[in-house]
Each structure stands twice: as C-alpha cells, then as structure tokens.
Amino acid sequence: MEAELENVRVEVADKVAIVTLDRPPVNALDTPTWRELAVAFESLGARRDVNVAIFNATGKVFCAGVDLVDSPKRHRPDGRPEDDAPQGDPRDQLDSGLLPRRTFFSLYDCAVPVIGAIDGKAIGAGAMLVGLCDMVVATPRFEMALTEINVGVLGGVKATQRFVGPYLAKRMFLTGEYVGAEELYRRGCIEAVVEPDELMATARALADKIAAKSPIAVRLAKESANRVEYMDLKEGYRTEQDYTTRVKRYADSDEAGKAFGERRPPAFRWE
C-alpha cells in the first residue's frame, strides 16, 4: 500500500479480505478517507492470498457520504486545502472530482469480487459505494438515499441505477428519500436481510464459496462481467467466449474440471 491507513482497515484470512471503513462518528468521506479506500481496493489486485473481499463499516451509519467540511477544501481553485497551505497535486486542482472517481472505480474495478456487508444508513456517496459492490447483504437497519438534491448538488444516480434499476434510482435522485433494506430485497437488489449479529457470518459464507474457486477464474470472471455489463447481446457474448479461451490456457482450469469429475476438492496453484 502507498502508506499506512488510518480510516480504513484491511484484514486477510483464508483468501478473504475484510475492508472496514472506520471514521467515526458517521464514516463521512474526507480527502484522506477517499484516498485510503482507493488504496485499499487497488492493493487487493497485487495479493495472491485474496480471492474475494467483504466491505463493511463500523458504527451505526455505514457511510454518511461526503464530509461537507472537507469538501470545499478539495474544491478550492487555488489547489490549497487551507489559506497559505502548500498547493497539492495539480491533477486534483484541475479536476476536483478525480479522487472520488478513483475511489469509486477502485471498488467497481477491484480485481476480486466485493461483497458489501451493510448496516445502517448509506447516504449520497455512501449509497454509491454500496451500489458499486458486486453483491450486498444487509441488516434491517440498512437504508440508502441520494440526498444531494437537498443540499444543492447532484450526483450518484448512475451507480444507483446499476444497483436498484432506473425507475427507483430516478425517484431517489429527485426526492432525496430513503429506501430500506426490505424494499431493496423485494426488488432483488440485495442477497439477504439478516440481523446485525448475523451480518458478517452471512457475508463470510458467501465469500467462502467464491474463495474456494480458482483465483485466476474468479478474477477473469469479474473482469468479464464488468466488461460485458453495458455491451449489446452479441458483442457481450463474443467477449465472454474470449474470456473462456483465456481461462482455459491455465492449468487451474484443467484442475477445476478434473476435481469436479473426480468429486474431490480442487488444488489450485495460480498456474
């Protein structure tokens, strides 16, 4: 990783990484936290001991969105977070949205699948973090909202469309109202709604199923799924065929087939 993380923790065991957002009291996203989340998810691609990640947060709020005290500092046209402070990265000065995009896309493009284990509110940018996970399990306390319209800004609807569909996302975008876990489960957006003390065990059970697969196949499968998401049917299926050709080049692909036929656990070697 680029530096020691203060507001994000990464723990790895049995091929599962647990990425925890921990910035009390409401896990609001300031500049360091944006950067730390990006570093955390980007770093997983370089680890052979990780097949899947679980994304959760501490406290009663999953993520309250952008830190409204920090945000104006990040948008200053002079490139200084404070008066008389040194100027920062010129790329951020010219494009104040660069860092949030890096964070969001580090989650969407994470080399391994990410399971959101969500408890409490996810607001604005926090709702986007949820919507960019590959799968989501949640507690009854989970509810999400795009409240940007209430404070005179806009954003987040595209990722939310991906998660909840275009019509509910538009309703959320225009009204700023919350949508709860039960409605999201009814609409097929989340895998399960469980009590808080069962949340991590439920996410871990799902993660363990993925962790048992070929690490090469898992990474190529996620990349393939992301690439075909917005393609038309014919182009998408042709791309999937190309990924099948790619994965079959590896010995782990042969091992998966042999183990299945012989009804034994596979022994993958990253080969």
Secondary structure as UniProt FT lines:
FT   STRAND          8..13
FT   TURN            14..15
FT   STRAND          16..21
FT   TURN            24..27
FT   HELIX           31..43
FT   HELIX           44..46
FT   TURN            48..49
FT   STRAND          52..57
FT   STRAND          61..63
FT   TURN            68..70
FT   HELIX           71..74
FT   TURN            77..78
FT   TURN            83..84
FT   HELIX           90..94
FT   TURN            96..97
FT   HELIX           98..108
FT   STRAND          114..118
FT   STRAND          121..123
FT   HELIX           125..131
FT   STRAND          135..138
FT   TURN            140..141
FT   STRAND          143..145
FT   HELIX           148..151
FT   HELIX           157..164
FT   HELIX           166..175
FT   STRAND          179..180
FT   HELIX           181..186
FT   TURN            187..188
FT   STRAND          192..193
FT   HELIX           196..198
FT   HELIX           199..211
FT   HELIX           215..228
FT   TURN            229..230
FT   HELIX           233..247
FT   TURN            248..249
FT   HELIX           251..262
//
